[in-house]
């Protein structure tokens, strides 16, 4: 069996079989074969480690961290899911925009520069979400982000900051 420089994922068991077959055939391993096996083993370890780290990050944040105490999302009926995203539902425009806006307001306090930076961060993150989504997000997303930004803008206005600068 020939080992090549393909980037296709190769299972550890396959590499082991290749090595065992080479030894069995007493043909020996060339320097290229050994290098390729090390490369494949490294690739497998990196993919495995990446999966572990991704799972760790996903486990670190849960819906409970943002205050959701309801039924697991995957177990919701269609009616229950609709209630959650309704105007006053936990994931609806009102409550979600409050959580987003309050996150910035509590973190920035009365510091105008931090409020502006938080506002900019929300808008940048929203733009990144659009890009990842592949274009226009669902309307509820725009309603939510606009309401969150309005909350921050209102605080900036109360502090006498120039809102036009924040919108630039």
Secondary structure, DSSP 8 states (H G I E B T S, - for coil): -------S---HHHHHHHHHHHHHTT----HHHHHHHHHHHHHHHHHHHHHHHHHHHHHH--GGGGT--SS-GGG--HHHHHHHTSTTSTTSHHHHHHHHHHHHHHHHTT-HHHHHHHHHHHHHHHHHHHHHHTS---HHHHHHHHHHHHHHHHHHHHTT--HHHHH-
